[in-house]
């Protein structure tokens, strides 16, 4: 790693975690000649594919990765969740995450944590050394703590996120330019605070990778128009990972990981429309816009990505399915999902996970009853409208995957075997020699 080691009085080991949102391990493994820094990290340390979580959606993944706990404990199941006992919905923010974050454990141990651009961390916590909130933040002014961090980042022309609307244009060049500018500023900010060398845990996330994948991944995977631009963007990411690794002192272990994988997108599947056409869902208005617009006779409804809820009597305000029929109705819905075929004759759903198999904890009362994990190529949508086709295409050509998630640890003593996101938080604490009870996590240390 770095050439110089800071003289620290306590000699405690440190960790730098760099997130690369949505980067599939196969992309990095299959292009080692173009991504030499990832290749070197794998050669010197340990690297492998790991599994994401159910569901593999960033708003749920990052709280689970940073706590080591499933959504039943974090209380965050996706980009949109529902209030208990109502049809009201909300977008979970940082203060909705109910489990303890890994950087809180570091601070409680008397050490310092710098946290930058992690999704679902707005508003920024004030019990850490410094924090810049990521995805879902309204802007840098309110996302940075303390104030001097905001002032510093403004000098780098730092931005919370790329402009995703540019990706909707047929010509992707302006979007690609914006992605480069965003990742450049993120690198400069990470490098600045890594070189401050006053932290014990540095935790930063490049989210632009996820955005680029959404709009260009099929170009890469199927030799499309912007394949070379896609690879050139990742060459830059690889270069930045190498430079950050070189900037780290010798007492720091580097971890690089994604929160889910990625694959090409062929069809968007609008599941509330499918439920409506198959007599599972109906609306009480001709122009529905939200969950509360469903009619009393509705038996099931859906949230992204592929989360299905039985309209259960006593749980939902206008529940139509008696508790005595819950298992039968859920089994019927599961069977229909498993049998669904797309326009090309392929099965839409790879498997359907039941609630009790994926979630446990104090917040499982808002858990979906079923989660559909799609077959590659089918992106599961769930808008509340009554005028959509079930199968459509849009400006995005890449989608999240449960498998093919990346994990690199710059330590040959780490063993990655059937690992998943839940293992990362206890691994960080083990590497930092911070004590914890094994029962506190759904995962286990890989050290």
C-alpha positions as CSV (number, residue, x, y, z in Angstrom):
1,X,0.0,0.0,0.0
2,X,1.3,3.4,0.9
3,X,5.0,4.1,1.3
4,X,4.7,5.8,4.7
5,X,3.2,4.7,7.9
6,X,1.8,7.2,10.3
7,X,3.1,6.8,13.8
8,X,0.1,6.1,15.9
9,X,0.2,6.0,19.7
10,X,-2.3,3.1,20.1
11,X,-1.1,1.0,17.1
12,X,-4.7,0.0,16.4
13,X,-5.3,-1.3,12.8
14,X,-7.5,0.7,10.5
15,X,-9.8,0.0,7.5
16,X,-10.6,2.0,4.4
17,X,-13.8,0.8,2.7
18,X,-14.5,1.9,-0.9
19,X,-17.9,1.1,-2.3
20,X,-18.4,0.7,-6.0
21,X,-22.2,0.6,-6.2
22,X,-23.5,-2.1,-8.5
23,X,-20.2,-3.3,-10.0
24,X,-20.4,-7.0,-10.9
25,X,-17.4,-9.1,-10.1
26,X,-17.5,-10.7,-13.6
27,X,-16.8,-7.3,-15.2
28,X,-13.7,-6.8,-13.2
29,X,-12.5,-10.5,-13.4
30,X,-13.0,-10.8,-17.1
31,X,-11.2,-7.6,-18.0
32,X,-8.0,-7.8,-15.9
33,X,-5.8,-6.3,-18.6
34,X,-7.9,-3.2,-18.6
35,X,-8.4,-3.0,-14.9
36,X,-4.9,-3.8,-13.5
37,X,-5.4,-2.2,-10.1
38,X,-8.4,-4.5,-9.3
39,X,-6.3,-7.4,-10.6
40,X,-3.4,-6.4,-8.3
41,X,-5.8,-6.1,-5.4
42,X,-7.1,-9.6,-6.1
43,X,-3.6,-11.0,-6.5
44,X,-2.1,-9.4,-3.3
45,X,-5.2,-10.1,-1.2
46,X,-8.5,-11.9,-1.6
47,X,-11.3,-11.4,-4.1
48,X,-14.4,-13.2,-5.2
49,X,-18.1,-12.9,-6.1
50,X,-20.5,-12.7,-3.2
51,X,-24.3,-12.6,-2.9
52,X,-26.3,-9.5,-2.3
53,X,-29.5,-9.5,-0.2
54,X,-33.2,-10.0,-0.8
55,X,-34.2,-7.7,-2.4
56,X,-31.1,-6.5,-4.3
57,X,-32.0,-2.8,-4.3
58,X,-29.6,-0.1,-3.2
59,X,-31.9,1.5,-0.6
60,X,-32.1,-1.9,1.2
61,X,-28.6,-3.1,0.4
62,X,-26.5,-0.3,1.9
63,X,-28.3,-0.3,5.3
64,X,-27.7,-4.1,5.4
65,X,-24.1,-3.9,4.3
66,X,-23.3,-1.1,6.8
67,X,-25.0,-2.9,9.7
68,X,-24.5,-6.6,9.0
69,X,-28.2,-7.1,9.4
70,X,-31.2,-8.0,7.3
71,X,-34.0,-5.6,6.4
72,X,-36.1,-7.1,9.3
73,X,-33.6,-5.5,11.6
74,X,-32.7,-2.3,9.6
75,X,-36.3,-1.5,8.9
76,X,-35.5,-0.7,5.2
77,X,-36.8,-3.0,2.5
78,X,-36.4,-0.8,-0.6
79,X,-36.7,2.7,-2.1
80,X,-40.4,2.8,-1.0
81,X,-41.8,1.3,2.2
82,X,-45.2,1.4,3.8
83,X,-46.3,2.6,7.3
84,X,-47.5,0.0,9.7
85,X,-51.3,-0.3,9.6
86,X,-51.9,2.2,6.8
87,X,-51.5,2.5,3.0
88,X,-49.2,5.5,3.5
89,X,-45.8,5.1,1.9
90,X,-42.5,6.8,2.5
91,X,-39.0,6.9,1.1
92,X,-36.6,5.6,3.8
93,X,-33.8,8.0,4.8
94,X,-30.9,7.6,7.1
95,X,-32.8,8.1,10.3
96,X,-35.2,5.2,9.3
97,X,-32.3,2.8,9.6
98,X,-32.9,1.1,13.0
99,X,-29.8,-1.1,13.3
100,X,-26.4,0.1,14.4
101,X,-24.0,1.2,11.6
102,X,-20.5,-0.1,11.6
103,X,-19.1,3.5,11.9
104,X,-21.2,4.0,15.1
105,X,-19.5,1.0,16.6
106,X,-16.1,2.5,15.6
107,X,-17.0,5.8,17.3
108,X,-18.3,4.0,20.4
109,X,-14.9,2.3,20.6
110,X,-13.3,5.7,20.9
111,X,-12.0,5.9,17.3
112,X,-12.8,8.2,14.4
113,X,-14.9,7.5,11.3
114,X,-15.1,9.5,8.1
115,X,-18.2,8.6,6.1
116,X,-18.7,9.9,2.5
117,X,-21.5,9.4,0.0
118,X,-23.0,6.3,1.4
119,X,-26.6,5.9,0.1
120,X,-29.4,6.2,2.7
121,X,-27.4,8.3,5.2
122,X,-29.3,11.6,5.0
123,X,-29.4,13.7,7.2
124,X,-25.7,13.4,8.1
125,X,-25.0,12.0,11.6
126,X,-23.3,14.3,14.1
127,X,-21.8,11.6,16.2
128,X,-19.1,10.8,13.7
129,X,-15.9,12.6,12.8
130,X,-17.3,13.8,9.5
131,X,-20.0,12.7,7.1
132,X,-21.3,13.6,3.7
133,X,-24.6,11.9,3.0
134,X,-25.1,10.2,-0.4
135,X,-28.0,9.1,-2.6
136,X,-31.4,10.7,-1.5
137,X,-29.6,13.9,-0.1
138,X,-31.2,17.1,-1.4
139,X,-27.8,18.7,-2.0
140,X,-24.3,19.3,-0.6
141,X,-25.4,22.3,1.6
142,X,-27.5,20.0,3.9
143,X,-25.6,16.8,3.4
144,X,-22.2,17.7,4.9
145,X,-21.1,17.7,8.5
146,X,-19.3,19.6,9.9
147,X,-19.6,22.9,7.9
148,X,-15.9,23.0,7.0
149,X,-16.4,19.7,5.1
150,X,-19.0,21.3,2.8
151,X,-16.7,24.3,2.2
152,X,-13.8,21.9,1.3
153,X,-16.0,19.8,-1.1
154,X,-17.4,22.9,-2.8
155,X,-13.8,23.6,-3.9
156,X,-13.7,20.2,-5.6
157,X,-17.0,20.9,-7.4
158,X,-18.3,17.9,-5.5
159,X,-21.7,16.6,-6.4
160,X,-23.9,14.1,-4.6
161,X,-24.9,12.2,-7.7
162,X,-24.8,12.2,-11.5
163,X,-27.7,13.7,-13.4
164,X,-29.7,10.5,-14.3
165,X,-32.0,12.4,-16.6
166,X,-29.1,12.8,-19.1
167,X,-29.1,9.0,-19.4
168,X,-32.6,9.1,-20.9
169,X,-31.3,10.8,-24.0
170,X,-30.7,8.6,-27.0
171,X,-27.2,10.1,-27.4
172,X,-25.4,9.1,-24.1
173,X,-22.4,11.3,-24.6
174,X,-23.6,14.1,-22.3
175,X,-24.5,11.6,-19.7
176,X,-21.1,10.0,-19.9
177,X,-19.3,13.4,-19.6
178,X,-21.4,14.1,-16.5
179,X,-20.5,10.7,-15.1
180,X,-16.8,11.4,-15.5
181,X,-17.1,14.8,-13.9
182,X,-19.0,13.2,-10.9
183,X,-16.5,10.4,-10.4
184,X,-13.5,12.9,-10.8
185,X,-14.9,15.1,-8.0
186,X,-15.6,12.1,-5.8
187,X,-12.1,10.8,-6.2
188,X,-10.6,14.2,-5.3
189,X,-12.7,14.3,-2.2
190,X,-11.8,10.8,-1.1
191,X,-8.1,11.4,-1.7
192,X,-8.2,14.6,0.3
193,X,-9.7,13.0,3.4
194,X,-7.7,9.8,3.1
195,X,-4.5,12.0,3.1
196,X,-5.8,13.9,6.1
197,X,-4.9,10.6,7.9
198,X,-6.9,11.5,11.0
199,X,-9.5,8.6,10.8
200,X,-9.6,5.0,11.9
201,X,-12.4,4.0,9.5
202,X,-12.7,5.7,6.1
203,X,-16.0,4.6,4.4
204,X,-16.7,6.1,1.0
205,X,-18.9,5.1,-1.9
206,X,-18.6,5.7,-5.7
207,X,-22.3,5.5,-6.7
208,X,-21.8,6.7,-10.3
209,X,-20.9,3.2,-11.3
210,X,-24.5,2.1,-10.7
211,X,-25.8,5.0,-12.8
212,X,-23.4,4.1,-15.7
213,X,-24.5,0.5,-15.5
214,X,-28.2,1.3,-15.7
215,X,-27.8,3.2,-19.0
216,X,-24.8,1.4,-20.6
217,X,-24.5,-2.2,-19.3
218,X,-26.1,-3.8,-22.3
219,X,-23.7,-1.8,-24.5
220,X,-20.9,-3.5,-22.6
221,X,-22.4,-7.0,-22.4
222,X,-23.7,-7.2,-26.0
223,X,-21.2,-5.1,-27.9
224,X,-23.4,-2.0,-28.3
225,X,-22.6,1.6,-29.4
226,X,-21.1,2.8,-26.2
227,X,-19.2,-0.3,-25.2
228,X,-15.8,1.3,-25.4
229,X,-16.9,4.4,-23.5
230,X,-18.3,2.1,-20.8
231,X,-14.9,0.4,-20.5
232,X,-13.0,3.7,-20.5
233,X,-15.1,4.9,-17.6
234,X,-14.2,1.8,-15.7
235,X,-10.6,2.2,-16.5
236,X,-10.8,5.5,-14.8
237,X,-12.5,3.9,-11.7
238,X,-9.7,1.3,-11.7
239,X,-7.1,4.0,-11.8
240,X,-8.7,5.9,-8.9
241,X,-8.9,2.7,-6.8
242,X,-5.1,2.2,-7.5
243,X,-4.3,5.7,-6.5
244,X,-6.4,5.6,-3.3
245,X,-4.7,2.3,-2.4
246,X,-1.3,3.9,-2.9
247,X,-2.3,6.8,-0.7
248,X,-3.2,4.5,2.3
249,X,-0.7,4.1,5.2
250,X,0.6,0.7,5.9
251,X,-1.6,0.2,8.9
252,X,-4.8,0.4,6.8
253,X,-6.5,-2.6,5.2
254,X,-8.4,-1.7,2.0
255,X,-11.8,-3.3,1.3
256,X,-13.6,-2.6,-2.1
257,X,-17.1,-4.0,-2.5
258,X,-20.3,-3.5,-4.4
259,X,-23.8,-3.9,-3.0
260,X,-25.3,-6.0,-5.8
261,X,-24.4,-7.2,-9.3
262,X,-25.6,-6.1,-12.7
263,X,-26.9,-7.6,-15.9
264,X,-28.5,-6.5,-19.2
265,X,-32.1,-5.4,-19.2
266,X,-34.5,-6.6,-21.9
267,X,-38.0,-6.0,-20.5
268,X,-39.4,-3.9,-17.7
269,X,-42.3,-5.8,-16.0
270,X,-45.0,-3.7,-14.4
271,X,-46.3,-6.0,-11.8
272,X,-49.2,-4.0,-10.4
273,X,-50.6,-4.0,-14.0
274,X,-50.1,-7.7,-14.1
275,X,-51.8,-8.1,-10.8
276,X,-54.7,-6.0,-12.1
277,X,-55.1,-7.9,-15.3
278,X,-55.1,-11.2,-13.4
279,X,-57.7,-10.1,-10.8
280,X,-55.4,-9.7,-7.9
281,X,-55.6,-5.9,-7.7
282,X,-58.2,-3.3,-8.6
283,X,-58.5,0.4,-8.0
284,X,-61.2,2.6,-6.6
285,X,-60.4,5.5,-8.9
286,X,-60.0,5.7,-12.7
287,X,-56.7,7.5,-12.3
288,X,-54.8,5.8,-9.5
289,X,-51.5,7.3,-8.3
290,X,-50.7,5.7,-5.0
291,X,-51.1,2.6,-2.8
292,X,-54.2,4.1,-1.0
293,X,-56.0,4.1,-4.4
294,X,-56.4,0.3,-4.3
295,X,-59.9,-1.0,-4.0
296,X,-61.2,-3.0,-1.0
297,X,-61.4,-6.3,-3.0
298,X,-57.7,-6.2,-3.8
299,X,-55.9,-9.4,-2.8
300,X,-52.3,-8.3,-3.4
301,X,-50.1,-5.4,-4.5
302,X,-46.5,-4.8,-5.3
303,X,-43.6,-2.5,-4.6
304,X,-40.3,-2.4,-6.4
305,X,-38.3,-4.4,-6.8
306,X,-40.5,-7.5,-7.0
307,X,-41.9,-7.2,-3.4
308,X,-45.5,-8.5,-3.1
309,X,-47.9,-7.9,-0.2
310,X,-51.1,-9.8,0.6
311,X,-53.9,-7.4,1.3
312,X,-54.4,-9.1,4.7
313,X,-57.3,-8.5,7.0
314,X,-56.3,-6.9,10.3
315,X,-52.9,-5.8,8.9
316,X,-53.9,-3.7,6.0
317,X,-56.6,-1.0,6.6
318,X,-58.9,-2.5,4.0
319,X,-57.6,-6.0,4.0
320,X,-59.7,-8.5,2.0
321,X,-57.8,-11.8,2.6
322,X,-58.8,-13.4,5.9
323,X,-55.8,-14.6,8.0
324,X,-57.2,-18.2,7.7
325,X,-56.7,-18.0,3.9
326,X,-53.3,-16.3,4.0
327,X,-51.1,-19.4,3.3
328,X,-53.4,-20.6,0.5
329,X,-53.6,-17.2,-1.2
330,X,-49.8,-16.6,-0.9
331,X,-49.0,-20.0,-2.3
332,X,-51.4,-19.3,-5.2
333,X,-49.7,-16.0,-6.0
334,X,-46.2,-17.6,-5.7
335,X,-47.2,-20.3,-8.2
336,X,-48.5,-17.8,-10.7
337,X,-45.3,-15.7,-10.4
338,X,-43.1,-18.7,-10.9
339,X,-45.1,-19.7,-14.0
340,X,-45.1,-16.2,-15.6
341,X,-43.4,-16.0,-19.0
342,X,-42.2,-13.0,-20.9
343,X,-42.7,-11.9,-24.5
344,X,-39.7,-14.1,-25.5
345,X,-41.1,-17.2,-23.8
346,X,-38.6,-17.1,-20.9
347,X,-39.6,-17.4,-17.3
348,X,-39.8,-13.9,-15.8
349,X,-39.0,-15.0,-12.2
350,X,-35.9,-17.1,-11.3
351,X,-37.3,-17.8,-7.8
352,X,-39.8,-16.5,-5.2
353,X,-38.6,-16.0,-1.7
354,X,-41.1,-16.2,1.2
355,X,-41.0,-13.6,3.9
356,X,-39.9,-15.9,6.7
357,X,-37.0,-17.2,4.7
358,X,-35.5,-13.7,4.1
359,X,-36.5,-11.4,7.0
360,X,-36.4,-11.6,10.8
361,X,-36.3,-8.9,13.4
362,X,-38.2,-6.2,15.2
363,X,-39.3,-4.6,11.9
364,X,-40.6,-7.5,10.0
365,X,-44.2,-6.3,10.3
366,X,-43.6,-4.1,7.2
367,X,-41.8,-6.9,5.3
368,X,-43.2,-8.1,1.9
369,X,-44.9,-11.5,2.0
370,X,-43.0,-12.6,-1.1
371,X,-40.0,-11.3,-3.0
372,X,-39.5,-12.3,-6.7
373,X,-35.9,-12.5,-7.8
374,X,-36.1,-12.0,-11.6
375,X,-34.5,-14.0,-14.3
376,X,-31.7,-11.9,-15.9
377,X,-33.2,-9.4,-18.3
378,X,-36.5,-8.8,-16.5
379,X,-36.5,-5.6,-14.4
380,X,-39.5,-5.7,-11.9
381,X,-41.5,-2.4,-11.6
382,X,-44.5,-1.6,-9.6
383,X,-46.1,1.8,-10.4
384,X,-49.7,2.4,-9.3
385,X,-51.3,3.2,-12.6
386,X,-54.0,1.6,-14.7
387,X,-52.8,2.4,-18.2
388,X,-49.5,0.6,-18.6
389,X,-48.6,-2.5,-20.5
390,X,-47.2,-5.4,-18.4
391,X,-44.0,-5.6,-20.5
392,X,-42.3,-2.4,-21.7
393,X,-38.8,-1.1,-22.5
394,X,-37.4,2.2,-21.4
395,X,-34.1,4.2,-21.5
396,X,-32.3,1.9,-19.1
397,X,-30.6,-1.2,-20.5
398,X,-29.0,-2.5,-17.3
399,X,-30.6,-3.9,-14.1
400,X,-29.5,-5.1,-10.6
401,X,-28.7,-8.8,-10.0
402,X,-28.7,-10.7,-6.8
403,X,-25.5,-12.6,-7.7
404,X,-22.2,-11.4,-9.1
405,X,-21.6,-8.9,-6.3
406,X,-17.9,-7.8,-5.8
407,X,-15.7,-8.1,-2.8
408,X,-12.0,-7.4,-2.7
409,X,-10.0,-7.3,0.6
410,X,-6.3,-6.4,0.6
411,X,-5.5,-9.2,3.1
412,X,-4.6,-12.7,2.0
413,X,-5.8,-14.1,5.4
414,X,-9.4,-13.3,4.5
415,X,-11.4,-16.2,3.2
416,X,-14.4,-15.4,0.9
417,X,-16.5,-18.6,0.8
418,X,-20.3,-18.4,0.2
419,X,-20.1,-14.8,1.6
420,X,-22.8,-12.1,1.3
421,X,-23.3,-8.5,2.2
422,X,-24.0,-9.3,5.9
423,X,-20.4,-10.5,6.3
424,X,-18.8,-7.2,5.5
425,X,-19.5,-5.2,8.8
426,X,-18.2,-7.9,11.2
427,X,-15.2,-8.3,8.9
428,X,-14.4,-4.6,9.2
429,X,-14.7,-4.8,13.0
430,X,-12.4,-7.9,13.1
431,X,-9.8,-6.2,11.0
432,X,-9.9,-3.2,13.3
433,X,-9.8,-5.4,16.4
434,X,-13.1,-4.0,17.8
435,X,-14.9,-6.5,20.0
436,X,-18.5,-7.5,19.3
437,X,-20.8,-10.4,20.0
438,X,-21.2,-12.8,17.1
439,X,-25.0,-12.9,17.6
440,X,-25.2,-9.2,16.8
441,X,-24.9,-9.8,13.1
442,X,-26.7,-11.9,10.4
443,X,-23.2,-12.3,8.8
444,X,-19.9,-13.6,10.1
445,X,-16.4,-12.2,9.8
446,X,-14.3,-13.5,6.9
447,X,-11.1,-13.0,8.7
